[in-house]
Amino acid sequence: MGKRADQNGPAPARRPDCYLNVVRGLEEIAVSELSQLDAEVLPTRPSKVFFSCPGDPRRLLDLRSAMHIYAFVVEHTGCPHDSSAQAWLERIARQLDLGPALALHAAVHGTVGTPSFRITGARSGRHEYTSPEIAAWVGTGVQAQTSWPVDLEHYDYDIEVELVDDRALFGLRLGARWRERHAKPVYHPASLNPTVAYAMIALIGRDADDTFLDPACGGGTLLTERAALGRARLILGGDIWPTALQYASATLTAAKAPAALVHWDAGHLPLLADSVDRIASNLPFGHRVGSGPVARSFYRRLLPEICRVLRPGGAAALLTSRRRWLRQTVSDNPGLRPDRCLRLILGGKEAFIFLLSRAG
Ligand SMILES: C[S@@+](CC[C@H](N)C(=O)[O-])C[C@H]1O[C@@H](n2cnc3c(N)ncnc32)[C@H](O)[C@@H]1O
């Protein structure tokens, strides 16, 4: 099987009710969150999880690992790579059975009188046409079938068509609340996607008795996410950049998240040894914040501090794009055990979550 076919992944064995998009590399986190809803999960593909879920579908909007959640409409293979795709897509769009997806949408958002719609097109692979063309062709077919007016801004229904090579997946967007979590009063330039923050916290676990630390908290996404997930003894963040702390403070206040913020250099944490249960941090990569050499020397100063303040058995999740540097620095600190490294694709680039635990 070619590389692209691998990325495409298997077709769902049965018709799922829904699917969701997740940051690539974090599919297992979405599967585990769905299992808490008793969802029946079908085999996943990169960045996609297909499932059927009993109970009230409004619960789906609260999934913290999902970027977008869709009601499944249909999937077809055989889409031409050349301009004959226009007729192929229009024909399929004219015949779409939207009924089950619309019923799910109504159960989540209520019924709509005379709906308006838009089509979102996405594609990967070699095609002699663009995503906006896919959207326009499918829109023509859907309009021929339904007579709904198109409204690109104030639409009731957003139908997404995603083409991967010759496979076309049609879904009706149900929404997801992650964007609300991302909408901060002020933006840190390297603000973390909250679905990744959720995943990092899910990977290290949590307890109501925890002292949770983000030593380089930036705009405070991890602190806010941790507070939203349940009680802790203390949620503590710090940053060397005072402006970042102002951003974090505004975000935490808006989210009514109880966390303490301290201005510090995380290479000298003003904390006692063995005083922290769990650590999660989005480290500077030296791209948008700081430079490469500064980031590297920061890792060399930070890791011994993490090793010192983390209690034996405590866990840490560190996000970086600098896999080699972090791996090297971890191996220089034998008190920290490297448990796992997950590879993600964030904003089209590789990033890694290192899971560490403090040796007993
Ligand atoms: C990638 S950003 C974190 C972004 C944050 N997770 C968010 O979502 O907004 C890295 C942060 O590390 C901070 N930083 C860099 N060097 C530091 C140091 N020596 N001590 C503490 N914080 C530091 C930067 O100021 C920056 O805010």
PDBQT file of the ligand as one rigid body, heavy atoms in Angstrom, charges set to zero:
ROOT
HETATM    1  C1  LIG A 401       5.294  28.341  23.563  1.00  0.00    +0.000 C 
HETATM    2  S1  LIG A 401       5.019  29.594  24.724  1.00  0.00    +0.000 S 
HETATM    3  C2  LIG A 401       3.775  28.942  25.742  1.00  0.00    +0.000 C 
HETATM    4  C3  LIG A 401       2.444  29.232  25.192  1.00  0.00    +0.000 C 
HETATM    5  C4  LIG A 401       1.327  28.834  26.120  1.00  0.00    +0.000 C 
HETATM    6  N1  LIG A 401       1.323  27.418  26.394  1.00  0.00    +0.000 N 
HETATM    7  C5  LIG A 401      -0.009  29.278  25.577  1.00  0.00    +0.000 C 
HETATM    8  O1  LIG A 401      -0.821  28.473  25.171  1.00  0.00    +0.000 OA
HETATM    9  O2  LIG A 401      -0.239  30.478  25.495  1.00  0.00    +0.000 OA
HETATM   10  C6  LIG A 401       6.444  29.425  25.734  1.00  0.00    +0.000 C 
HETATM   11  C7  LIG A 401       6.522  30.386  26.893  1.00  0.00    +0.000 C 
HETATM   12  O3  LIG A 401       7.775  30.106  27.567  1.00  0.00    +0.000 OA
HETATM   13  C8  LIG A 401       8.165  31.315  28.179  1.00  0.00    +0.000 C 
HETATM   14  N2  LIG A 401       9.568  31.236  28.615  1.00  0.00    +0.000 N 
HETATM   15  C9  LIG A 401      10.684  31.281  27.854  1.00  0.00    +0.000 A 
HETATM   16  N3  LIG A 401      11.771  31.201  28.637  1.00  0.00    +0.000 NA
HETATM   17  C10 LIG A 401      11.334  31.109  29.919  1.00  0.00    +0.000 A 
HETATM   18  C11 LIG A 401      11.984  31.015  31.179  1.00  0.00    +0.000 A 
HETATM   19  N4  LIG A 401      13.307  31.014  31.294  1.00  0.00    +0.000 N 
HETATM   20  N5  LIG A 401      11.202  30.904  32.279  1.00  0.00    +0.000 NA
HETATM   21  C12 LIG A 401       9.852  30.911  32.182  1.00  0.00    +0.000 A 
HETATM   22  N6  LIG A 401       9.186  31.041  31.034  1.00  0.00    +0.000 NA
HETATM   23  C13 LIG A 401       9.914  31.113  29.901  1.00  0.00    +0.000 A 
HETATM   24  C14 LIG A 401       7.917  32.350  27.088  1.00  0.00    +0.000 C 
HETATM   25  O4  LIG A 401       7.847  33.657  27.644  1.00  0.00    +0.000 OA
HETATM   26  C15 LIG A 401       6.588  31.854  26.508  1.00  0.00    +0.000 C 
HETATM   27  O5  LIG A 401       5.499  32.550  27.059  1.00  0.00    +0.000 OA
ENDROOT
TORSDOF 0
